[in-house]
Amino acid sequence: MSDILFVSTEIGMGLTGFGVFFLFFGMILFFDKALLAIGNILFVAGLAFVIGLERTFRFFFQKHKMKATSFFLGGIFVVLIGWPIIGVLLEIYGFFLLFRGFFPVVVGFIRRIPVLGSILNLPFISASP
């Protein structure tokens, strides 16, 4: 059973990575609709593989995250119907609202990486207002 979960997580990380790549590449290529749509689908599918379908559903549809979810999923829908720039802006806003609780964890992790950590620990960057 543990091996199945490990393989599922590996597949999910791959799908999520490809999703982020296609989203980035779609933005680099002047907001290409097809690449952005593929990236969105791969990202959400990868997230479902990594944390599980039920936990993904519970994550997106918590009562206090409904605004963020509506922006994120609405942005995906807007990209799919053919307005990529507006859709990506909606997605980015929804993404930051959804995952803002994870950003301190990510920054703490990046601070432990040798080169990036030394950059983040510079006085004018690490100083809080």
Buried (B, 14 or more C-beta within 10 A) or exposed (E): EEEEEEEBBEBBEBBBEBBBBBBEBBBEEEBBBEBBBBBBBBBBBBBBBBBBEEEBEEBBEEEEBEEBBBBBBBBBBBBBEEBBEBBBBBBBBBBEBBBEEEEEEEEEEEBEEEEEEEEBEEEEEEEEE
